[in-house]
Amino acid sequence: MPKIYPVSLGCAKNKADFEKLLYVLISQGWEPVLTPEEADVIWINTCAFIRPAVEEAIDHIIELGSIKQPGQKLVVSGCLTARYGKEKLKTLLPEVDEFFSIEPFQYFSSSEPIKRILSENPFYAYLKIAEGCNKKCSYCTIPFIRGKLRSKPLDFLIKEARYLIELGVKELILVAQDTTSYGLDFGEKRGLLKLIKALDSLKGDFRIRLLYCYPSGLNKKLVKELLEVEKLVPYFDIPIQHSHPEVLKRMRRPANSERLKNLIDYIRDLKPETGIRTTVIVGFPGESEEEFEHLLNFLKTVEFDYLGAFIFYPEEGTLAEKLTPKVKYKEKVKRKRLLLKLQKEITKKRLAHRIGQEEEVLVLGSDIRGRTFGISRFQAPEIDGVTYITTKKEILPGELIKGKIVRSGTYDVWIRPV
């Protein structure tokens, strides 16, 4: 039986692809192993969305290539190949035996498999609902890595969701490059809501989470209808990237931060316990001190529950690559540090306000200190904080429990089961 050492880098969408590839390989007789020394094939699935991801991928390839033994093969798949092409990478990375592009399972099967091997916690899974993006953000490499929007058929996604629920998954996390555009490519203007309602109707004790909501794809009517879906957790991930209208115009993003603020106020009026997350980019070409201060003030006003921040890199082939004036790297680092310092206090403050509230927690396991933890409805796994469960009773991973928040920290909360 041939053995494979699998490594997947990058985002949740990449992970969902790779988990299907693992299923196909295992069904064909491959055995996953825990160390590269045991493997016949070392397989690295890569991310190449931004420069740090490219550097991480190359570092992994070089490191594993350096320990590759005679008779072993090193295979690279994913966004790195899609972005730079096989011929260029063969010259740069001669230690690699074979390159595949994105969605590598398509090389082994005539149609996309529904089944997969969950590579993280077995109680949540990413349901990839679409591929590609039709937006034209000036800094983004996704359109020429992943192509245009291609929504997956609703019946296919329902079958995949049903399979995951039967596996014991308790949280389905919907992902795509732009989830709010789901269905638009086949003329379905309310495709996302239709999909979520169809998932909500499935039998089982599970919940649904929505990530990567493009700001202009959300409106008050849709938000209200989404918050009425029983199994959908009250949580919105809305990557804004910036708040200043001039920066947003240069980014080719929706330049209306006032509309976004009103939408977030509306969400919190409807359901105050809703968690709202965002991501921002600092140091975009031409970002002045005044424009950066505008972003800081917007964050102070809106108070996102959680936030991720990225330094701008002039990605090869994008429109933003040639924009000027450039912000110095040291200044970018400084701005990111200031922004995260501000957000740290905002997150701490918002979590403190949750003390005394009743919350539902998906139990995931125990940490290295033996503390039982999980994720509340306002926490997405791997990117937000966690919820620690304070009880002497035995609580098993995979349980959905309710309790009262009794303590909060900078990013985490503590809950006592009811």
QUIBEL-V155515 format. One record per backbone hydrogen bond with DSSP energy under -0.5 kcal/mol. CO is the residue of the C=O (numbers start at 1). NH is the residue of the N-H. Records with the same first field share a line. If there is no record, write none. Layout:
BEGIN
CO: NH + NH
END
This chain:
BEGIN
2: 31
3: 40 + 41
4: 6 + 33
5: 43
7: 45
11: 15
12: 16
13: 17
14: 18
15: 19
16: 20
17: 21
18: 22
19: 23 + 117
20: 24
21: 25
22: 26
23: 27
24: 28
25: 30
26: 29
30: 32
31: 4
35: 38
36: 39
40: 73
41: 5 + 43
42: 44 + 75
43: 7 + 45
44: 46 + 77
45: 9
46: 79
50: 53 + 54
51: 55
52: 56
53: 57
54: 58
55: 59
56: 60
57: 61
58: 62
59: 63
60: 64
61: 65
62: 66
63: 67
64: 67
65: 68
69: 72
73: 42 + 75
74: 97 + 98
75: 44
76: 100
77: 46
78: 82
79: 83
80: 84
81: 85
85: 89
86: 90
87: 91
88: 92
89: 93
93: 96
98: 76
101: 78
103: 106
104: 107
105: 108 + 109
116: 118
121: 124
123: 170 + 171
125: 127 + 173
126: 128
127: 129 + 175
129: 152
131: 150
137: 140
138: 320
141: 144 + 145
142: 145 + 146 + 147
143: 147
147: 133
150: 131
153: 157
154: 158
155: 159
156: 160
157: 161
158: 162
159: 163
160: 164
161: 165
162: 166
163: 167
164: 168 + 169
165: 168
170: 207
171: 125 + 173
172: 174 + 209
173: 127
174: 211
175: 129 + 130
178: 181
179: 182
181: 184
182: 192
183: 186 + 188
184: 187
187: 189
188: 191
190: 194
191: 195
192: 196
193: 197
194: 198
195: 199
196: 200
197: 201
199: 202
204: 206
207: 172
208: 233
209: 174
210: 237
212: 179 + 180 + 214
214: 217
215: 218
219: 223
220: 224
221: 225
222: 226
223: 227
224: 228
226: 229
229: 232
231: 208 + 233
233: 235
234: 275
236: 238 + 277
237: 213 + 239
238: 240
239: 215
240: 242
241: 281
244: 248
245: 249
246: 250
247: 251
248: 252 + 253
249: 252
251: 138
254: 256
256: 260
257: 261
258: 262
259: 263
260: 264
261: 265
262: 266
263: 267
264: 268
265: 269
266: 270
267: 271
271: 274
275: 236
276: 305 + 306
277: 238
278: 308
279: 240 + 241
280: 310
282: 312
284: 287
286: 288
288: 292
289: 293
290: 294
291: 295
292: 296
293: 297
294: 298
295: 299
296: 300
297: 301
298: 302
299: 303
306: 278
308: 280
310: 282
313: 315
315: 318
318: 321
319: 322
320: 323
325: 286
328: 332
329: 333
330: 334
331: 335
332: 336
333: 337
334: 338
335: 339
336: 340
337: 341
338: 342
339: 343
340: 344
341: 345
342: 346
343: 347
344: 348
345: 349
346: 350
347: 351
348: 352
349: 353
351: 354
352: 355
354: 357
357: 405
359: 403
360: 377
361: 363 + 401
362: 375
363: 398
365: 373
367: 370
371: 367
372: 389
373: 364 + 365
374: 387
375: 362
376: 379
380: 383 + 384
386: 413
387: 374
388: 390 + 415
389: 391
396: 399
399: 363 + 401
401: 361
402: 418
403: 359
404: 416
405: 356
407: 414
412: 409
413: 388
414: 406 + 407
415: 390 + 417
416: 404
END
